[in-house]
Amino acid sequence: MIRLLFFKKLTDATCGYRAFKTDIVNNKAVKWQEDWLWHYQFEYYIYAKALKLKYRCIEVPISMIYPAAKKNYSKIKPFVGWWEMLEPWIKVGVGLK
């Protein structure tokens, strides 16, 4: 989905390390203080805006090590948390934000 919306090949848009230049928050096109950006949306919104505005973005892969029991390895709540992660990508990708 990210590849189609942003014309950028990302191997994993939700995991890895990201660093942004501070000037992205000074860009008038980046409305990072909006009320809907208070949970998981914020990080993905900044990433999506960086891609949309053609900031240089480089992936740095990391390895995830999950507990053997596979219990409680994520704080993300199913459905609600998943939507919070997808919402910024969709809104920025189709031009709503």
Sequence and secondary structure as in RCSB ss.txt:
>XXXX:A:sequence
MIRLLFFKKLTDATCGYRAFKTDIVNNKAVKWQEDWLWHYQFEYYIYAKALKLKYRCIEVPISMIYPAAKKNYSK
IKPFVGWWEMLEPWIKVGVGLK
>XXXX:A:secstr
 HHHHHS   S SSSSB    THHHHSTT  TT TT SSTHHHHHHHHHHHHTT     B       TT  S   
  TTHHHHHHHHHHHHHHTT  
